[in-house]
Amino acid sequence: MGKQKQQVISRFFASKPKIPSSPSPPSFSSSSSTPPPKISATVTFSPSKRRLTSRLSSSNSKPSKLPKLSPHTHNAIPPLPNPSLHEKFLHRLLEPSTTCSEPSSQNPKPNPTKYTPLELQVVDLKNKYPDVLLMVEVGYKYRFFGEDAEIAARELGIYAHLDHNFMTASVPTFRLNVHVRRLVSAGYKVGVVKQTETAAIKAHGENRLGPFCRGLSALYTKATLEAAEDMGGGEEGWGGESNYLVCVVEKGVLEKNFECGVESGFDVTIGMVAVEISTGEVVYAEFNDNFMRCALEAVVLSLSPAELLLGKPLSQQTEKLLLAYAGPSSNVRVEHASGECFIDGGALAEVMSLYENTGEDTLVDHPYHAKQSTKFTEQGNHRLTIEGIMSMPDLTVQALALTIRHLKQFGFERILCLGASFRPFSSKMEMTFSANALQQLEVLKNSTDGSESGSLLQFMNHTLTIYGSRLLRHWVAHPLCDRNMISARLDAVSEIAESMGSSRASQNIQGLDGENSDTTVVQPEFTYILSSVLTMLGRSPDIQRGITRVFHRTATPSEFIAVIQAILCAGKQLQKIHLEEEDTVKNMRANTVYSKLLKKLILTASSSIVIGSAVKLLSTLNKEAADQRDLKNLISTSNGQFPEVSRAQKEVHMAQEKLDSLIDVYRKQLGMRKLEFMNVSGTTHLIELPLDVKVPLNWVKVNSTKKTIRYHPLEVLTALDQLLLANEKLTVACRAAWDSFLREFGKYYADFQAAVQALATLDCLHSLAILSRNKFLSMKMNLFKYTSLLVVIRFWKPCYKTILFQMTQI
């Protein structure tokens, strides 16, 4: 034992080789065909180690068949799982320590990376979507890979670890909504990759031996989150503000305009399109701007976009302003897009191709239910929309084409085909404040921390619905300057306020005694009905974003029913309001409306077309199945609609009957008349028999107890497999039917959108009436208005009379 220890230690005390005096290392001629001589160190080895060293050095030329010996016991050792790794270890252990390193004549090639089938799918998806943070569905989790896992670990506070070739992190599937929102709020573009086939379909398909097929099912950004699938009805703090996607393009000009003897120079013309995807609102504008980009700053501050799409090329001043707005504290996402391909008429061709494809899809989607009058109306609206786009300025069309190309990757480009949702940013009917006025007067946000607290908007906001609050924001930022519209709005607010003052909530509704039929019935007053409707809508989901999600085909069945029921209930309540004045005093009703604006809004919100369409849509769905997320029993097929669902339901029924009929066969085979299938712990169609009963050899034993054994016969397994496959086909057919049902909602969307817009306007008028009833707040409001009026008149001198009239009448 001591001798072996001395042999090991002797190498460390051996004499070191002499270093040559020449500082330059020995050079080898490239023309020489013979390899350079091997340099050896003078180290003493035992004969056994010398033999082992020579054996290892000769193993590079030809493989040795002799067993390996242990360096300590000199006995044969079994081969290791990785012999190359063991040989490298012995080389490092037995190699003499020397300062003269041998120049390597051949560098070993690195082994190619071996990816698992799942990793190959991830690599392929990442090559297709390099700028997207991918969440890949794997079983009951969503997994992140590589750099995405490190980002998710940092933003979500989860653990990332090395698995095979990538860093990986995971979150449970039922928390997808929460984690996607957190990543999107941090400014990332998140993509969800789901399995495109189920286990039953995969087992009967060509890919039964490979991994599950996966594909990108949804993309999320800040501007598209509220309209996306499985993301509607956000958490607390979401949904109150608009999430505009603003696309900006520009063209350099140099013009001199003279107004009132003052020379003003413009160096760029800017085109802008802003899309609120979750509500269907589209705002467009084209304007000249100076070096300071004051007009562009006013647009950005007024709209408060959540995402910016910059069409290159942009000037340095424009890009600097937009990037300063989208600073780190704002979490506004910025994406660049090249607009050079749309310069020479390509933008208009891109927009027209979208409208042509949408028209063809409309004819295909409604082959049975579209009546001739409805089809002609849709074609007329389509023609008016195209004519409106043809009259748009060139830069606005370029911005619209870039926006369409951007939204195609999310599947939301159809929202731009609705001409009724288009509106210009500035018009002759409304004022447009400058950026300085919005900031200094604290119209939308305060100048302290940039929040809404303490601003004019918060002071005036008494709305009860989210969409009413969004509309009031537009009213405050764009006050009216048309005398007729101001008078109509003032009459409506005055009537609501007067009705509030004369109303008696305790005496609004009186019962009718059966004994006295001559008793006059006092109907519910107008203010009471309006307040109850708005209160009910305030407790309901955001119906404005809800109907837009239905239009995008991303709404869930329960969300669809809740939104349509809210609109239906509001319409029926508003129908109780009488819009015509009665002749006699006896028949005078307290709920009669006189304002023309109020009459128009109430008629739109309680339209018989909207109520009839809502009843028809709700009659097709099963509310209990929607609440339980039972897609198979959701859609009614009694009226002949959706024949694919009917066929799939028959296949499921036949597979179930075939499975249940097998019990009669086993009763005769085993001679047991009372034999029945049983279910244990989720395992169905088990046959439980005593221990002494003999069964066929092909029966599969599932589990057992002390006295019985439970089996699955081979025929039962085959029938269960067929039933599972039939259920999967039914699920696929029901999903396709639900998608078709939502697609058909497109022909009702304009009517429902108008009804919701009317309800939002009623909410704003009701809010202003509440504000006018509060005398203390009115005094404070007037003081603020007259103080700020001096600043406003300075910039809007031509229309100061209209402004003064508007300020004094509220």
SULPE-V563914 format. One record per residue. N is the residue number from 1. SS is DSSP state (~ for helix, > for strand, _ for the rest). OMEGA is omega as a letter, one per 30 degrees, with the letter a starting at -180 (NA if undefined). BURIAL is b if it has 16 or more other ideal C-beta (glycine too) atoms within 10 Angstrom, else e. Layout:
n | ss | omega | burial
N | SS | OMEGA | BURIAL
N | SS | OMEGA | BURIAL
This chain:
n | ss | omega | burial
1 | _ | l | e
2 | ~ | l | e
3 | ~ | l | e
4 | ~ | l | e
5 | ~ | l | e
6 | ~ | l | e
7 | ~ | a | e
8 | ~ | a | e
9 | ~ | a | e
10 | ~ | a | e
11 | ~ | a | b
12 | ~ | l | e
13 | ~ | l | e
14 | _ | a | e
15 | _ | a | e
16 | _ | l | e
17 | _ | a | b
18 | _ | l | e
19 | _ | l | e
20 | _ | a | e
21 | _ | a | e
22 | _ | a | e
23 | _ | a | e
24 | _ | l | e
25 | _ | a | e
26 | _ | l | e
27 | _ | a | e
28 | _ | a | e
29 | _ | l | e
30 | _ | a | e
31 | _ | a | e
32 | _ | a | e
33 | _ | a | e
34 | _ | l | e
35 | _ | l | e
36 | _ | a | e
37 | _ | a | e
38 | _ | a | e
39 | _ | a | e
40 | _ | l | e
41 | _ | a | e
42 | _ | a | e
43 | _ | a | b
44 | _ | l | e
45 | _ | l | b
46 | _ | a | e
47 | ~ | a | e
48 | ~ | l | e
49 | ~ | l | b
50 | ~ | l | e
51 | ~ | a | e
52 | ~ | l | b
53 | ~ | l | b
54 | ~ | l | e
55 | ~ | l | e
56 | ~ | l | b
57 | ~ | l | e
58 | ~ | a | e
59 | _ | l | e
60 | _ | a | e
61 | _ | l | e
62 | _ | a | e
63 | _ | l | e
64 | _ | a | e
65 | _ | a | e
66 | _ | l | e
67 | _ | l | e
68 | _ | a | b
69 | > | l | b
70 | _ | a | e
71 | _ | a | b
72 | _ | a | e
73 | _ | a | e
74 | _ | l | e
75 | _ | l | e
76 | > | a | e
77 | _ | l | e
78 | _ | a | e
79 | _ | l | e
80 | _ | l | e
81 | _ | a | e
82 | _ | a | e
83 | ~ | a | e
84 | ~ | l | e
85 | ~ | l | e
86 | ~ | l | e
87 | ~ | l | e
88 | ~ | l | e
89 | ~ | l | e
90 | ~ | l | e
91 | ~ | a | e
92 | ~ | a | e
93 | ~ | a | e
94 | ~ | a | e
95 | _ | a | e
96 | _ | l | e
97 | _ | a | e
98 | _ | l | e
99 | _ | l | e
100 | _ | a | e
101 | _ | l | e
102 | _ | l | e
103 | _ | a | e
104 | _ | l | e
105 | _ | a | e
106 | _ | l | e
107 | _ | l | e
108 | _ | a | e
109 | _ | l | e
110 | _ | l | e
111 | _ | l | e
112 | _ | a | e
113 | _ | l | e
114 | _ | a | e
115 | _ | l | e
116 | _ | l | e
117 | ~ | l | e
118 | ~ | l | b
119 | ~ | l | b
120 | ~ | l | e
121 | ~ | a | b
122 | ~ | l | b
123 | ~ | l | e
124 | ~ | l | e
125 | ~ | a | b
126 | ~ | l | b
127 | ~ | l | e
128 | ~ | a | e
129 | _ | a | e
130 | _ | a | e
131 | _ | a | e
132 | _ | l | b
133 | > | a | b
134 | > | l | b
135 | > | a | b
136 | > | l | b
137 | > | l | b
138 | > | a | b
139 | _ | a | e
140 | _ | a | e
141 | > | l | e
142 | > | a | b
143 | > | l | b
144 | > | a | b
145 | > | l | b
146 | _ | a | b
147 | ~ | l | e
148 | ~ | l | b
149 | ~ | l | b
150 | ~ | l | e
151 | ~ | a | b
152 | ~ | l | b
153 | ~ | a | b
154 | ~ | a | e
155 | ~ | a | b
156 | ~ | a | b
157 | _ | l | e
158 | _ | a | e
159 | _ | l | e
160 | _ | a | b
161 | > | l | e
162 | > | l | e
163 | > | a | b
164 | _ | a | e
165 | _ | a | e
166 | > | l | b
167 | > | a | b
168 | > | l | b
169 | > | a | b
170 | > | l | b
171 | > | l | b
172 | > | a | e
173 | ~ | a | e
174 | ~ | l | e
175 | ~ | a | e
176 | ~ | a | b
177 | ~ | a | e
178 | ~ | a | e
179 | ~ | l | b
180 | ~ | l | b
181 | ~ | l | b
182 | ~ | l | b
183 | ~ | l | b
184 | ~ | l | b
185 | ~ | l | b
186 | _ | l | b
187 | _ | a | b
188 | _ | l | b
189 | _ | a | b
190 | > | l | b
191 | > | l | b
192 | > | l | b
193 | > | a | b
194 | > | l | b
195 | > | a | b
196 | _ | l | e
197 | _ | l | e
198 | _ | a | e
199 | ~ | a | e
200 | ~ | l | b
201 | ~ | l | b
202 | ~ | a | b
203 | ~ | a | e
204 | _ | a | e
205 | _ | l | e
206 | _ | a | e
207 | _ | a | e
208 | _ | l | e
209 | _ | a | e
210 | _ | l | e
211 | _ | l | e
212 | _ | l | b
213 | _ | a | e
214 | > | l | b
215 | > | l | e
216 | > | a | b
217 | > | a | e
218 | > | l | b
219 | > | a | b
220 | > | l | b
221 | _ | a | b
222 | _ | a | b
223 | _ | a | b
224 | _ | a | b
225 | _ | a | b
226 | _ | l | b
227 | _ | a | b
228 | _ | a | b
229 | _ | l | b
230 | _ | a | e
231 | _ | a | b
232 | _ | a | b
233 | _ | a | b
234 | _ | l | b
235 | _ | a | e
236 | _ | a | e
237 | _ | l | e
238 | _ | l | e
239 | _ | a | b
240 | _ | a | e
241 | _ | l | e
242 | _ | l | b
243 | _ | a | b
244 | _ | l | b
245 | > | a | b
246 | > | l | b
247 | > | a | b
248 | > | l | b
249 | > | a | b
250 | > | l | b
251 | > | a | e
252 | > | l | e
253 | > | l | e
254 | > | a | e
255 | > | l | e
256 | > | l | e
257 | > | a | e
258 | > | l | e
259 | > | l | e
260 | _ | l | e
261 | _ | a | e
262 | > | a | e
263 | > | l | e
264 | > | a | e
265 | > | l | e
266 | > | a | b
267 | > | l | b
268 | > | l | b
269 | > | a | b
270 | > | l | b
271 | > | a | b
272 | > | l | b
273 | > | l | b
274 | > | a | b
275 | > | l | b
276 | > | a | b
277 | _ | a | b
278 | _ | l | b
279 | _ | l | b
280 | _ | a | b
281 | > | l | b
282 | > | a | b
283 | > | a | b
284 | > | l | b
285 | > | l | b
286 | > | a | b
287 | > | l | b
288 | > | a | e
289 | > | a | b
290 | _ | a | e
291 | _ | a | e
292 | _ | l | e
293 | _ | a | b
294 | ~ | a | e
295 | ~ | l | b
296 | ~ | l | b
297 | ~ | l | b
298 | ~ | l | b
299 | ~ | a | b
300 | ~ | a | b
301 | ~ | a | b
302 | ~ | a | b
303 | ~ | a | b
304 | _ | a | b
305 | _ | l | b
306 | _ | a | b
307 | > | a | b
308 | > | l | b
309 | > | a | b
310 | > | l | b
311 | > | l | b
312 | > | g | e
313 | _ | l | e
314 | _ | l | b
315 | _ | a | b
316 | ~ | a | e
317 | ~ | a | b
318 | ~ | a | b
319 | ~ | l | b
320 | ~ | l | e
321 | ~ | a | b
322 | ~ | l | b
323 | ~ | l | e
324 | ~ | l | e
325 | ~ | a | b
326 | _ | l | b
327 | _ | a | e
328 | _ | a | e
329 | _ | a | e
330 | _ | a | e
331 | _ | l | e
332 | _ | a | b
333 | > | a | b
334 | > | l | e
335 | > | a | e
336 | > | l | e
337 | > | a | e
338 | > | l | e
339 | _ | a | b
340 | ~ | a | e
341 | ~ | a | e
342 | ~ | a | b
343 | _ | a | e
344 | _ | l | e
345 | _ | a | e
346 | ~ | a | e
347 | ~ | a | b
348 | ~ | l | b
349 | ~ | l | e
350 | ~ | a | b
351 | ~ | a | b
352 | ~ | l | e
353 | ~ | l | e
354 | ~ | a | b
355 | ~ | l | b
356 | ~ | l | e
357 | ~ | l | e
358 | ~ | l | b
359 | ~ | l | b
360 | ~ | l | e
361 | ~ | l | e
362 | ~ | l | b
363 | ~ | a | e
364 | ~ | a | e
365 | ~ | a | e
366 | _ | a | b
367 | _ | a | e
368 | _ | a | e
369 | _ | a | e
370 | _ | l | e
371 | _ | a | e
372 | ~ | a | e
373 | ~ | l | e
374 | ~ | a | e
375 | ~ | l | e
376 | ~ | l | e
377 | ~ | l | e
378 | ~ | l | b
379 | ~ | l | e
380 | ~ | l | e
381 | ~ | l | e
382 | ~ | l | b
383 | ~ | l | e
384 | ~ | l | e
385 | ~ | l | b
386 | ~ | l | b
387 | ~ | l | e
388 | ~ | l | e
389 | ~ | l | b
390 | ~ | l | e
391 | _ | l | e
392 | _ | l | b
393 | _ | a | e
394 | ~ | a | b
395 | ~ | l | b
396 | ~ | l | b
397 | ~ | l | b
398 | ~ | l | b
399 | ~ | l | b
400 | ~ | l | b
401 | ~ | l | b
402 | ~ | l | b
403 | ~ | l | b
404 | ~ | l | b
405 | ~ | l | b
406 | ~ | a | b
407 | ~ | l | b
408 | ~ | l | e
409 | _ | l | e
410 | _ | a | b
411 | _ | a | b
412 | _ | a | b
413 | ~ | a | b
414 | ~ | a | b
415 | ~ | l | b
416 | ~ | a | b
417 | ~ | a | b
418 | _ | a | b
419 | ~ | a | b
420 | ~ | a | e
421 | ~ | l | b
422 | > | l | b
423 | > | l | e
424 | > | l | e
425 | _ | l | b
426 | _ | l | b
427 | _ | a | e
428 | _ | a | e
429 | _ | a | e
430 | > | l | b
431 | _ | l | b
432 | _ | a | b
433 | _ | l | b
434 | _ | l | b
435 | ~ | l | b
436 | ~ | l | e
437 | ~ | l | b
438 | ~ | a | b
439 | ~ | a | b
440 | ~ | l | e
441 | _ | a | b
442 | _ | a | b
443 | _ | a | b
444 | _ | a | b
445 | _ | l | b
446 | _ | a | e
447 | _ | a | e
448 | _ | a | e
449 | _ | l | e
450 | _ | l | e
451 | _ | a | e
452 | _ | a | b
453 | _ | l | e
454 | _ | a | e
455 | _ | l | b
456 | ~ | l | b
457 | ~ | a | b
458 | ~ | l | e
459 | ~ | a | e
460 | ~ | a | b
461 | _ | l | b
462 | _ | a | b
463 | _ | a | b
464 | _ | a | b
465 | _ | a | b
466 | ~ | a | b
467 | ~ | l | b
468 | ~ | l | b
469 | ~ | l | b
470 | ~ | l | b
471 | ~ | l | b
472 | ~ | l | b
473 | ~ | l | b
474 | ~ | l | b
475 | ~ | a | b
476 | ~ | a | b
477 | ~ | a | b
478 | _ | l | b
479 | _ | a | b
480 | > | l | b
481 | _ | l | b
482 | _ | a | e
483 | ~ | a | e
484 | ~ | l | e
485 | ~ | l | e
486 | ~ | l | b
487 | ~ | l | e
488 | ~ | l | b
489 | ~ | l | b
490 | ~ | l | b
491 | ~ | a | e
492 | ~ | l | b
493 | ~ | a | b
494 | ~ | a | e
495 | ~ | l | b
496 | ~ | a | b
497 | ~ | l | b
498 | ~ | l | e
499 | ~ | l | b
500 | ~ | a | b
501 | ~ | a | e
502 | ~ | a | e
503 | _ | l | b
504 | _ | a | e
505 | ~ | a | e
506 | ~ | a | e
507 | ~ | a | e
508 | _ | a | b
509 | _ | l | e
510 | _ | l | e
511 | _ | a | e
512 | _ | l | e
513 | _ | a | e
514 | _ | a | e
515 | _ | a | e
516 | _ | a | e
517 | _ | a | e
518 | _ | a | e
519 | _ | l | e
520 | _ | a | e
521 | _ | l | e
522 | _ | a | e
523 | _ | l | b
524 | _ | a | b
525 | _ | a | b
526 | ~ | a | b
527 | ~ | l | b
528 | ~ | l | b
529 | ~ | a | b
530 | ~ | a | b
531 | ~ | a | b
532 | ~ | l | e
533 | ~ | a | b
534 | ~ | l | b
535 | ~ | l | e
536 | ~ | l | e
537 | ~ | l | b
538 | ~ | l | e
539 | ~ | l | e
540 | _ | l | b
541 | _ | l | b
542 | _ | a | b
543 | ~ | l | b
544 | ~ | l | b
545 | ~ | a | b
546 | ~ | a | b
547 | ~ | l | b
548 | ~ | l | b
549 | ~ | l | b
550 | ~ | l | b
551 | ~ | l | b
552 | _ | a | b
553 | _ | l | b
554 | _ | a | b
555 | _ | l | b
556 | _ | l | b
557 | ~ | l | b
558 | ~ | l | b
559 | ~ | l | b
560 | ~ | a | b
561 | ~ | a | b
562 | ~ | a | b
563 | ~ | a | b
564 | ~ | l | b
565 | ~ | l | e
566 | ~ | l | b
567 | ~ | l | b
568 | ~ | a | b
569 | ~ | l | b
570 | ~ | l | b
571 | ~ | l | b
572 | ~ | l | e
573 | ~ | a | b
574 | ~ | l | b
575 | _ | l | b
576 | _ | a | e
577 | _ | l | b
578 | > | a | b
579 | _ | a | b
580 | _ | a | e
581 | _ | l | e
582 | _ | a | e
583 | _ | a | e
584 | _ | l | e
585 | _ | a | e
586 | _ | a | e
587 | _ | l | e
588 | _ | a | e
589 | _ | a | b
590 | _ | a | b
591 | _ | l | b
592 | > | a | e
593 | _ | a | b
594 | _ | a | e
595 | _ | l | b
596 | ~ | l | e
597 | ~ | l | b
598 | ~ | l | b
599 | ~ | a | e
600 | ~ | a | e
601 | ~ | a | b
602 | ~ | l | b
603 | ~ | l | b
604 | ~ | a | b
605 | ~ | a | b
606 | _ | a | b
607 | _ | l | b
608 | ~ | l | e
609 | ~ | l | e
610 | ~ | a | b
611 | ~ | l | b
612 | ~ | l | e
613 | ~ | l | b
614 | ~ | l | b
615 | ~ | a | e
616 | ~ | a | e
617 | ~ | a | b
618 | ~ | a | e
619 | ~ | a | e
620 | _ | a | b
621 | > | l | b
622 | _ | a | e
623 | ~ | a | e
624 | ~ | l | e
625 | ~ | l | b
626 | ~ | l | b
627 | ~ | l | e
628 | _ | a | e
629 | _ | l | e
630 | _ | a | e
631 | _ | a | b
632 | _ | a | b
633 | _ | a | e
634 | _ | a | b
635 | > | l | b
636 | _ | l | e
637 | _ | a | e
638 | _ | a | e
639 | _ | l | e
640 | _ | l | e
641 | _ | l | b
642 | _ | l | b
643 | ~ | l | e
644 | ~ | l | b
645 | ~ | l | b
646 | ~ | l | e
647 | ~ | l | e
648 | ~ | l | b
649 | ~ | l | b
650 | ~ | l | e
651 | ~ | l | b
652 | ~ | a | b
653 | ~ | l | e
654 | ~ | l | e
655 | ~ | l | b
656 | ~ | l | e
657 | ~ | l | e
658 | ~ | l | e
659 | ~ | a | b
660 | ~ | a | e
661 | ~ | a | e
662 | ~ | a | b
663 | ~ | l | e
664 | ~ | l | e
665 | ~ | a | e
666 | ~ | l | b
667 | ~ | l | e
668 | ~ | a | e
669 | ~ | a | e
670 | ~ | l | e
671 | _ | l | e
672 | _ | a | e
673 | _ | a | e
674 | _ | a | e
675 | _ | l | b
676 | _ | l | e
677 | _ | l | e
678 | > | l | e
679 | > | a | e
680 | > | l | e
681 | _ | l | e
682 | _ | l | e
683 | > | a | e
684 | > | l | e
685 | > | l | b
686 | > | l | b
687 | > | a | b
688 | > | a | b
689 | > | l | b
690 | > | a | e
691 | _ | a | e
692 | _ | a | e
693 | _ | l | e
694 | _ | a | e
695 | _ | l | b
696 | _ | a | e
697 | _ | a | e
698 | _ | l | e
699 | _ | a | b
700 | > | l | e
701 | > | a | e
702 | > | l | e
703 | > | a | e
704 | > | l | e
705 | _ | a | e
706 | _ | a | e
707 | _ | a | e
708 | > | l | e
709 | > | a | b
710 | > | a | b
711 | > | l | b
712 | > | l | b
713 | _ | a | b
714 | ~ | l | e
715 | ~ | l | e
716 | ~ | l | b
717 | ~ | l | e
718 | ~ | l | e
719 | ~ | l | b
720 | ~ | l | b
721 | ~ | l | e
722 | ~ | l | b
723 | ~ | l | b
724 | ~ | l | b
725 | ~ | l | b
726 | ~ | l | b
727 | ~ | l | b
728 | ~ | l | b
729 | ~ | l | b
730 | ~ | l | b
731 | ~ | l | b
732 | ~ | l | e
733 | ~ | l | b
734 | ~ | l | b
735 | ~ | l | e
736 | ~ | l | e
737 | ~ | l | b
738 | ~ | l | b
739 | ~ | l | e
740 | ~ | l | e
741 | ~ | l | b
742 | ~ | l | b
743 | ~ | l | b
744 | ~ | l | b
745 | ~ | a | b
746 | ~ | a | b
747 | ~ | l | b
748 | _ | a | b
749 | ~ | a | b
750 | ~ | l | b
751 | ~ | l | b
752 | ~ | l | b
753 | ~ | l | b
754 | ~ | l | b
755 | ~ | l | b
756 | ~ | l | b
757 | ~ | l | b
758 | ~ | l | b
759 | ~ | l | b
760 | ~ | l | b
761 | ~ | l | b
762 | ~ | l | b
763 | ~ | l | b
764 | ~ | l | b
765 | ~ | l | b
766 | ~ | l | b
767 | ~ | l | b
768 | ~ | l | b
769 | ~ | l | b
770 | ~ | l | b
771 | ~ | a | b
772 | ~ | l | b
773 | ~ | a | e
774 | _ | a | e
775 | ~ | a | e
776 | ~ | l | e
777 | ~ | l | e
778 | ~ | l | e
779 | ~ | l | e
780 | ~ | l | e
781 | ~ | a | b
782 | ~ | l | e
783 | ~ | l | e
784 | ~ | a | e
785 | ~ | a | b
786 | ~ | l | e
787 | ~ | a | e
788 | ~ | a | b
789 | ~ | l | e
790 | ~ | l | e
791 | ~ | a | e
792 | ~ | a | b
793 | ~ | l | e
794 | ~ | a | e
795 | ~ | a | e
796 | _ | a | b
797 | ~ | a | e
798 | ~ | a | e
799 | ~ | a | e
800 | ~ | l | e
801 | ~ | l | e
802 | ~ | l | b
803 | ~ | a | b
804 | ~ | l | e
805 | ~ | a | e
806 | ~ | a | b
807 | ~ | a | b
808 | ~ | a | e
809 | ~ | a | e
810 | _ | NA | b
